[in-house]
Every structure is written in C-alpha cells, then in structure tokens.
Amino acid sequence: MAKIHFHTLGCRLNQAESERMARGFRLAGHEIVDHADEADIRVVNTCTVTKNAGDDSRKAAHRRENSPANQRIVVTGCHSEVAPDEFAKADLVIPSVDKAELAALVQERFGLEGLALGMDTRAAQAERVYPLSLATTRAFVKIQDGCNLRCSFCLTTVARGVSRSRDAEEILTQIRELAAAGCQEAVLTGVHAGSYGLDIDHDFGWLIDRILNETEIPRIRLSSLEPWNFKEQWIELWSRYGDRLCRHLHMSLQSGSDTVLRRMNRHYDGPHYAERLNWARNGIPGIALTTDIIVGFPGETEDEHRASLDFVRESAFSGAHIFTYSPRPGTQAAKMPDHLDAATKKARFREMKAVCDADAEAFRHSLLDTEQQVLWEAEKKSHASGLTDTFVRVRTDAALASPNTITTTLMRRAEGNVLFGEPIPRIF
C-alpha cells in the first residue's frame, strides 16, 4: 500500500477530477494523506488559467526539502499540457486525456501492487460497483470537459481539447452515490458546463431536469456558464424544483466593453449579456449573479475601462472574480500590441474591485431579516459556518447548527463578507 498526496490548483473542475483520481487509488487499496511530506507519491494537478497559476503549478511540482528521498512526483493537468518542459524533472507526467486512468497508470509505472479487487479502476465500473470512499458536504461532479472556443487570452482549448459531454448515466450514478453517502450538495462542473449535451443532441437543462427528477440529492449548484449557452427556457426549472436548485448563476463577463470583448474573441456583446441577466432576475426571485472580469486587457483604453466599469455597476453582481490581465505565451492576446503597464493595470483593478465590493455588500445586506436555506459545512469551538443557496457565507453559534445539514436560517446581521444567522427550529 502506498501513501498518496494530491496538490490541486485552479478551478472546481480540477477539484472534481482530483477527487475522482484519489478514488482510483483508494479502490486499489492505497491511502490518501493530507500532508505532502508523508506521501510516497505526490500528485500535482496543475492549472494554466493565468500566468500566476502556471508559476504556482511549476513550483508545486518541485521536490520539497522535508519530503522522503524516494518520493515520486506525478504531474497532470492543464499547465503540464501547455508547458511540458517545465516538468521535465517530474517522475511521471500524465496527459489530461488520461486523467481518469491516472491511478492505474501510476500503479503500472511504479510497480504498486494494490488490492486485486481494486485493480479494476475503470470509471464506469467503479461507479456502478464500489461505493464512494469519502462523503463530503459539498461534492464537485464533472459533467463536461474541453472547449470549442478560442478566446484570445486562453489556452484551455490547447490544454483540454474539444468539448466532450460525460455520459448522463455515469453522472446520475455518481450523484445517487453521493446522496446515499450523506452529501447534501452536488456542484456540476465543467470547462463550459452550459455546453453540456451539444455533442449528444441534448442540453444542460435536460441534464439538470434528469438529476433533480431521478436522484434524491438535496441540493444542486451550477458552476460557471457562458452567456451564449444560457437558455430562457431553463428558468422554469427553478420554479419546478424549488430549493433543490440553488439560486446562483455564475456567468463569465470578462469585460463590459464591446470592443474589448471583440478583441477577446468572446461571442456576445453587452446587450446580449444583459438580456440573460434580466431573464434570470425576472424569473428567479432573489437570485445571486456572479461573474469573472479581466482588467487591463491589451489595448484597453481609458474609455473602454470606463465602459466596463459602467456595465459592471449597472449589472450589480453579488460577487466577482477580478483578474489583472497577464500574458500567456501561445495565446493571440500575448501577441497583441499596446500592452498596459503594471501601474495602470493595478489602478484599474482597484477601481473595478471597489465597484464589485460595493455591489456584493449591497446583496448581502438585502438578505438581512430574511429566511435563507443554509448548508452548514464546518463547526469550530465557537461557531458553525455554511453557505446559503445564493453562495453567501453565514455563521452561527456552534450549538445551533450541525455540520452537513440544511436549515432555514434568519439573517440577523452582517459583518464584513459574512452574515450572522439564527437557525429556526423545525416544528413537527
């Protein structure tokens, strides 16, 4: 039996894939350990979405001073696809397309014996025969991989290949297992989750409907969607399934300037994006809308920056991931003229953050004195912590809430990025 440690960088999809890879090792009788210096094998699941993510991935694959001398380093993920030379000193590099078989490939390469029962690490067989080894409050479920787009700032197409939908029966089986193991929330993840089904004559709404109709998972959360994939007819799913479908949509904007969006090679403009926000707000009361924004894109003028600020302010997002543009070698954007200096990009980041922070605070304050469904995730000595279905962090007295439960909670006060609530006792 070997001890395996996972170091996962980047997105929720990477987290979901690491959980499935770890499961392959467990099925073969190996142990997943929390500390890298305890491991016989350290798996680094890399990310390349930004330059910093790539740098962090490279550093994570370095040999650590306190690690065992014979520790093996295995690398996989997006950054190892686009910059393989940076991982030449790793003991094994697994292509992203082979991630599902990583445990079997590692065992074969390093002569790990494992358990005979667990040597069948095929994903479909594992999901149908073996139970999950680890129940979690929230679990990431991969539904799709790859991308057919060529955004000028991104290397995802290079790293992950074309868009591919996962078999619906496999997804349903995994979610049923999660529910049976006590998991309260499944987060549907993918490079472009909203494009699910386009290669199999279905769509994302069809999958959501099947999951909520054919499983008993208490709560489903959607991960990032692209605005061109979002369909107005999906709105009725929230009315049909109520609290089981989280009132939270994350739709990447990237810029509120139409001219910048064209240089980014994004397939929408401001009015198209705003129409989707209006569909959601008009059809799903209380919905939280979050987004991704890039500031300082090559050639971004002051007028374009102001247009982006104005659009973001009008959109009133409840949260935003803001990125300062950094060039990624191999992308169209890296070759564009008129890259901005660091001071200008830093100043624009601060301005955008101020707008987004104010809107996020306003959204949190709008929840005060209302009742929200909170999934309690963790408990410390003094307090319990959880998330509303609208993805707002909530705390309460530790004695009032139990981890891995969903309770109706009255929002009492706000403090920083957190709301403090009081669970309402159920009356039978």
C-alpha positions as CSV (number, residue, x, y, z in Angstrom):
1,M,0.0,0.0,0.0
2,A,1.3,3.5,-0.9
3,K,0.5,6.8,0.6
4,I,-0.7,9.4,-2.0
5,H,-1.0,13.2,-1.6
6,F,-2.9,15.5,-4.0
7,H,-1.9,19.1,-4.6
8,T,-4.7,20.6,-6.7
9,L,-4.5,24.0,-8.3
10,G,-7.2,26.0,-10.1
11,C,-10.8,25.5,-10.8
12,R,-13.6,23.4,-9.4
13,L,-13.3,21.1,-12.4
14,N,-9.7,20.3,-11.3
15,Q,-11.0,19.6,-7.8
16,A,-13.6,17.3,-9.1
17,E,-11.0,15.4,-11.2
18,S,-8.7,15.1,-8.3
19,E,-11.4,13.6,-6.2
20,R,-12.0,11.0,-8.9
21,M,-8.3,10.3,-9.3
22,A,-8.0,9.9,-5.5
23,R,-10.9,7.5,-5.5
24,G,-9.0,5.3,-8.0
25,F,-6.1,5.0,-5.6
26,R,-8.5,4.2,-2.7
27,L,-10.2,1.5,-4.8
28,A,-6.8,-0.1,-5.3
29,G,-6.2,-0.1,-1.5
30,H,-3.9,2.9,-1.2
31,E,-4.1,5.7,1.3
32,I,-4.7,9.4,0.6
33,V,-2.8,11.6,3.0
34,D,-3.2,15.3,3.8
35,H,0.4,16.2,4.2
36,A,2.8,16.1,1.3
37,D,5.8,15.1,3.4
38,E,4.1,11.9,4.4
39,A,3.5,10.7,0.9
40,D,5.2,8.1,-1.2
41,I,3.7,9.7,-4.3
42,R,2.7,13.3,-4.7
43,V,0.2,14.1,-7.5
44,V,0.2,17.7,-8.7
45,N,-2.9,18.7,-10.7
46,T,-1.9,21.8,-12.5
47,C,-3.7,25.0,-13.7
48,T,-2.7,27.4,-16.5
49,V,-5.6,29.9,-16.5
50,T,-3.3,32.7,-15.6
51,K,0.5,33.3,-15.5
52,N,0.5,33.1,-11.8
53,A,-1.4,29.8,-11.8
54,G,1.2,28.4,-14.2
55,D,4.0,29.6,-12.0
56,D,2.4,28.1,-8.9
57,S,1.9,24.8,-10.7
58,R,5.6,24.7,-11.6
59,K,6.6,25.4,-8.0
60,A,4.2,22.8,-6.6
61,A,6.0,20.2,-8.7
62,H,9.4,20.9,-7.1
63,R,10.9,18.4,-4.7
64,R,10.4,19.5,-1.1
65,E,13.2,19.6,1.4
66,N,11.3,17.7,4.0
67,S,9.9,15.0,1.7
68,P,11.1,11.4,1.7
69,A,14.1,11.0,-0.6
70,N,12.3,8.3,-2.7
71,Q,9.1,10.3,-3.0
72,R,7.7,10.2,-6.6
73,I,6.2,13.3,-8.2
74,V,3.4,12.8,-10.7
75,V,2.1,15.8,-12.7
76,T,-1.1,16.2,-14.8
77,G,-3.5,19.0,-15.7
78,C,-3.6,22.0,-18.0
79,H,-0.3,23.6,-17.3
80,S,1.6,20.4,-18.0
81,E,-0.1,20.3,-21.4
82,V,0.9,23.7,-22.5
83,A,4.3,23.9,-20.8
84,P,5.6,20.3,-20.6
85,D,9.3,21.3,-20.5
86,E,8.7,22.9,-17.1
87,F,8.0,19.4,-15.6
88,A,10.9,17.5,-17.1
89,K,12.2,16.6,-13.6
90,A,8.9,15.0,-12.6
91,D,8.9,11.2,-12.3
92,L,5.8,10.9,-14.4
93,V,3.6,13.3,-16.5
94,I,0.1,12.1,-17.3
95,P,-1.7,13.7,-20.2
96,S,-5.0,15.3,-19.3
97,V,-6.9,13.0,-21.6
98,D,-5.7,10.1,-19.4
99,K,-6.6,11.6,-16.0
100,A,-9.4,9.1,-15.5
101,E,-6.9,6.3,-15.6
102,L,-4.2,8.1,-13.6
103,A,-4.3,5.7,-10.6
104,A,-3.9,2.6,-12.9
105,L,-1.1,4.3,-14.9
106,V,0.8,5.3,-11.7
107,Q,0.5,1.8,-10.3
108,E,1.8,0.3,-13.5
109,R,4.7,2.7,-13.8
110,F,5.9,2.4,-10.2
111,G,5.0,-1.3,-9.7
112,L,2.4,-0.7,-7.0
113,E,0.6,-3.9,-6.2
114,G,-2.6,-2.5,-4.8
115,L,-5.6,-4.8,-4.0
116,A,-6.8,-7.3,-6.6
117,L,-10.4,-6.1,-6.0
118,G,-9.5,-2.5,-6.7
119,M,-7.4,-3.1,-9.7
120,D,-10.4,-2.5,-11.9
121,T,-10.2,1.3,-11.9
122,R,-12.4,1.9,-14.9
123,A,-14.6,4.9,-14.0
124,A,-17.9,3.3,-15.1
125,Q,-17.2,0.1,-13.3
126,A,-16.1,1.9,-10.1
127,E,-19.2,4.0,-10.0
128,R,-21.5,1.0,-10.5
129,V,-19.8,-1.4,-8.1
130,Y,-17.8,0.4,-5.5
131,P,-19.2,3.0,-3.0
132,L,-17.6,6.4,-2.6
133,S,-14.8,6.2,0.0
134,L,-15.3,9.7,1.3
135,A,-18.6,11.5,1.9
136,T,-18.5,15.3,1.8
137,T,-21.0,18.0,2.5
138,R,-20.4,19.5,-1.0
139,A,-19.0,17.5,-3.9
140,F,-17.9,18.5,-7.3
141,V,-19.3,16.4,-10.1
142,K,-17.6,16.7,-13.5
143,I,-20.2,16.7,-16.3
144,Q,-18.2,18.0,-19.3
145,D,-14.6,18.7,-20.4
146,G,-12.9,20.6,-23.2
147,C,-13.7,23.8,-25.1
148,N,-14.5,24.5,-28.8
149,L,-13.8,28.3,-28.4
150,R,-10.7,30.2,-29.0
151,C,-10.8,33.2,-26.6
152,S,-7.7,35.2,-27.4
153,F,-6.4,35.2,-23.8
154,C,-7.0,31.5,-23.0
155,L,-5.2,28.2,-23.5
156,T,-8.0,25.9,-22.4
157,T,-8.6,24.5,-25.9
158,V,-4.9,23.6,-26.2
159,A,-4.9,22.1,-22.6
160,R,-8.2,20.2,-22.6
161,G,-9.1,19.6,-26.2
162,V,-12.6,19.9,-27.8
163,S,-15.8,19.9,-25.8
164,R,-17.0,16.5,-24.6
165,S,-20.1,15.6,-22.5
166,R,-19.9,12.9,-19.9
167,D,-22.4,10.1,-20.1
168,A,-25.6,11.1,-18.3
169,E,-26.0,7.7,-16.7
170,E,-22.5,7.9,-15.1
171,I,-23.4,11.4,-13.7
172,L,-26.6,10.1,-12.3
173,T,-24.9,7.1,-10.7
174,Q,-22.3,9.3,-9.1
175,I,-24.9,11.7,-7.7
176,R,-27.0,8.9,-6.3
177,E,-23.9,7.6,-4.6
178,L,-23.2,11.0,-3.1
179,A,-26.7,11.3,-1.8
180,A,-26.6,7.8,-0.3
181,A,-23.3,8.7,1.4
182,G,-24.9,11.8,3.0
183,C,-23.7,14.5,0.7
184,Q,-26.1,17.5,0.7
185,E,-24.9,19.4,-2.4
186,A,-23.5,18.4,-5.8
187,V,-21.8,21.2,-7.8
188,L,-22.0,20.5,-11.6
189,T,-18.6,21.4,-13.0
190,G,-17.0,21.6,-16.5
191,V,-14.9,23.8,-18.6
192,H,-18.1,25.1,-20.1
193,A,-20.8,23.3,-18.1
194,G,-23.6,25.1,-20.0
195,S,-22.4,23.5,-23.3
196,Y,-23.3,20.1,-21.9
197,G,-25.1,17.9,-24.4
198,L,-24.4,19.9,-27.5
199,D,-22.4,16.9,-28.8
200,I,-25.1,14.4,-27.9
201,D,-28.3,16.1,-29.1
202,H,-29.3,17.3,-25.6
203,D,-28.6,20.3,-23.5
204,F,-27.7,21.4,-19.9
205,G,-31.4,21.9,-19.0
206,W,-32.2,18.3,-19.9
207,L,-29.4,17.1,-17.6
208,I,-30.5,19.3,-14.7
209,D,-34.0,18.1,-15.1
210,R,-32.9,14.4,-15.1
211,I,-30.7,14.9,-12.0
212,L,-33.4,16.6,-9.9
213,N,-36.1,14.2,-11.1
214,E,-34.1,10.9,-10.8
215,T,-31.9,11.4,-7.7
216,E,-32.6,12.5,-4.1
217,I,-29.6,14.8,-3.7
218,P,-30.9,17.7,-1.5
219,R,-29.3,20.5,-3.5
220,I,-27.7,21.1,-6.9
221,R,-25.5,24.0,-7.7
222,L,-24.4,25.1,-11.2
223,S,-20.8,26.2,-11.8
224,S,-19.7,28.7,-14.4
225,L,-21.9,29.2,-17.5
226,E,-21.1,31.1,-20.7
227,P,-23.8,33.6,-21.6
228,W,-24.3,32.3,-25.1
229,N,-25.2,28.9,-23.7
230,F,-27.8,30.1,-21.3
231,K,-31.4,29.5,-22.4
232,E,-34.5,31.3,-21.2
233,Q,-36.5,28.1,-21.1
234,W,-34.2,26.8,-18.3
235,I,-35.7,29.4,-15.9
236,E,-38.7,27.3,-15.2
237,L,-36.5,24.6,-13.6
238,W,-36.2,26.8,-10.5
239,S,-39.9,27.1,-10.2
240,R,-40.3,23.3,-10.7
241,Y,-37.7,22.2,-8.2
242,G,-37.7,25.0,-5.6
243,D,-34.9,25.0,-3.0
244,R,-33.2,21.9,-4.6
245,L,-31.7,24.1,-7.4
246,C,-29.5,26.8,-5.9
247,R,-30.5,30.4,-6.8
248,H,-27.0,31.2,-8.0
249,L,-25.7,31.7,-11.6
250,H,-22.0,32.4,-12.4
251,M,-21.8,33.8,-15.9
252,S,-18.4,35.0,-17.1
253,L,-18.5,38.6,-18.4
254,Q,-14.7,39.3,-18.8
255,S,-15.3,42.9,-19.9
256,G,-18.2,45.3,-20.1
257,S,-16.7,47.0,-23.2
258,D,-18.0,45.6,-26.5
259,T,-14.7,46.5,-28.3
260,V,-12.6,44.7,-25.7
261,L,-15.0,41.7,-26.0
262,R,-14.3,41.5,-29.7
263,R,-10.6,41.5,-29.2
264,M,-11.1,38.8,-26.6
265,N,-13.0,36.8,-29.2
266,R,-16.0,36.4,-26.9
267,H,-19.3,35.5,-28.6
268,Y,-21.6,38.2,-27.2
269,D,-21.9,41.9,-26.5
270,G,-23.2,44.0,-23.6
271,P,-26.9,43.9,-24.7
272,H,-26.8,40.1,-25.2
273,Y,-25.3,39.5,-21.8
274,A,-27.7,42.0,-20.1
275,E,-30.6,40.1,-21.6
276,R,-29.5,36.9,-19.9
277,L,-29.2,38.7,-16.5
278,N,-32.7,40.1,-16.9
279,W,-34.1,36.6,-17.7
280,A,-32.6,35.3,-14.5
281,R,-33.6,38.2,-12.3
282,N,-37.2,38.3,-13.6
283,G,-37.7,34.6,-13.4
284,I,-35.8,33.6,-10.3
285,P,-36.6,35.8,-7.3
286,G,-33.6,36.5,-5.1
287,I,-31.1,35.0,-7.4
288,A,-27.4,35.7,-6.9
289,L,-25.5,36.6,-10.1
290,T,-21.7,36.4,-10.0
291,T,-19.1,36.8,-12.7
292,D,-15.4,36.9,-13.9
293,I,-13.8,40.1,-15.1
294,I,-10.4,40.9,-16.7
295,V,-9.0,44.4,-16.3
296,G,-6.1,45.8,-18.3
297,F,-6.5,43.7,-21.5
298,P,-4.1,44.6,-24.3
299,G,-5.0,47.9,-25.9
300,E,-7.7,48.7,-23.3
301,T,-8.2,52.4,-23.4
302,E,-9.5,54.6,-20.6
303,D,-12.8,54.9,-22.4
304,E,-13.1,51.1,-22.7
305,H,-12.2,50.7,-19.0
306,R,-14.9,53.3,-18.1
307,A,-17.5,51.5,-20.2
308,S,-16.6,48.2,-18.5
309,L,-16.9,49.8,-15.1
310,D,-20.3,51.3,-16.0
311,F,-21.6,48.0,-17.3
312,V,-20.5,46.1,-14.2
313,R,-22.0,48.8,-12.0
314,E,-25.4,48.5,-13.8
315,S,-25.3,44.7,-13.6
316,A,-25.0,44.8,-9.8
317,F,-23.3,41.4,-9.4
318,S,-23.4,39.8,-6.0
319,G,-19.8,38.7,-6.4
320,A,-17.0,38.8,-8.9
321,H,-13.6,37.2,-9.5
322,I,-11.4,40.0,-10.9
323,F,-8.2,39.3,-12.8
324,T,-5.5,41.6,-13.8
325,Y,-4.5,40.6,-17.3
326,S,-1.2,38.8,-17.6
327,P,0.1,37.5,-21.0
328,R,0.0,33.8,-21.6
329,P,2.6,32.6,-24.1
330,G,0.9,30.9,-27.1
331,T,-2.3,33.0,-27.0
332,Q,-3.4,35.6,-29.5
333,A,-3.6,38.2,-26.8
334,A,0.0,37.9,-25.9
335,K,1.0,38.9,-29.4
336,M,-1.3,41.9,-29.4
337,P,0.1,45.5,-29.4
338,D,-0.3,48.1,-26.7
339,H,0.1,46.0,-23.5
340,L,-0.6,48.1,-20.5
341,D,2.0,48.9,-17.8
342,A,1.7,47.3,-14.3
343,A,0.7,50.6,-12.6
344,T,-2.2,51.2,-14.9
345,K,-3.5,47.7,-14.6
346,K,-3.2,47.9,-10.8
347,A,-5.2,51.1,-10.7
348,R,-7.9,49.7,-12.9
349,F,-8.1,46.6,-10.7
350,R,-8.7,48.7,-7.6
351,E,-11.4,50.7,-9.4
352,M,-13.2,47.5,-10.6
353,K,-12.8,45.9,-7.2
354,A,-14.4,48.9,-5.4
355,V,-17.5,48.7,-7.7
356,C,-17.8,44.9,-7.2
357,D,-17.3,45.0,-3.5
358,A,-20.0,47.6,-3.1
359,D,-22.5,45.6,-5.1
360,A,-21.6,42.4,-3.2
361,E,-22.1,44.2,0.1
362,A,-25.5,45.5,-1.1
363,F,-26.6,42.0,-2.0
364,R,-25.6,40.6,1.4
365,H,-27.4,43.4,3.2
366,S,-30.5,42.7,1.1
367,L,-30.7,39.3,2.8
368,L,-30.9,40.8,6.3
369,D,-34.1,40.0,8.2
370,T,-35.0,37.3,5.6
371,E,-35.0,33.5,5.9
372,Q,-32.5,31.6,3.9
373,Q,-31.6,27.9,3.4
374,V,-28.1,27.4,4.8
375,L,-26.0,24.3,4.3
376,W,-23.7,24.0,7.3
377,E,-20.3,22.9,6.3
378,A,-17.9,23.2,9.3
379,E,-18.0,23.6,13.0
380,K,-15.4,25.2,15.3
381,K,-15.5,25.7,19.0
382,S,-17.4,29.0,18.9
383,H,-19.3,28.9,15.6
384,A,-20.6,26.9,12.7
385,S,-20.1,28.1,9.1
386,G,-22.2,27.4,6.0
387,L,-23.5,28.7,2.7
388,T,-26.8,30.0,1.5
389,D,-28.1,28.6,-1.8
390,T,-27.1,32.1,-3.1
391,F,-23.5,31.4,-2.1
392,V,-23.2,33.8,0.8
393,R,-21.1,32.7,3.8
394,V,-23.1,32.5,7.1
395,R,-22.0,31.9,10.6
396,T,-24.0,31.0,13.7
397,D,-23.4,29.7,17.3
398,A,-21.9,26.2,17.1
399,A,-24.6,24.9,19.4
400,L,-27.4,26.0,16.9
401,A,-26.3,24.1,13.8
402,S,-25.0,20.7,12.9
403,P,-22.5,20.2,10.0
404,N,-23.9,18.6,6.9
405,T,-27.4,19.8,7.5
406,I,-29.6,22.3,5.6
407,T,-31.7,24.6,7.9
408,T,-33.9,27.6,7.4
409,T,-32.0,30.5,9.0
410,L,-32.9,34.0,9.8
411,M,-30.2,36.5,8.7
412,R,-29.6,38.8,11.7
413,R,-26.5,41.0,10.9
414,A,-23.7,41.5,8.5
415,E,-20.0,41.7,9.4
416,G,-17.5,42.1,6.5
417,N,-18.1,39.4,3.9
418,V,-20.1,37.2,6.4
419,L,-23.7,37.2,7.5
420,F,-24.6,36.0,11.0
421,G,-27.8,34.0,11.2
422,E,-30.1,32.2,13.6
423,P,-31.4,28.7,12.6
424,I,-35.2,28.4,13.0
425,P,-36.1,25.2,14.8
426,R,-38.4,22.9,12.9
427,I,-41.8,22.3,14.3
428,F,-43.3,18.8,13.7
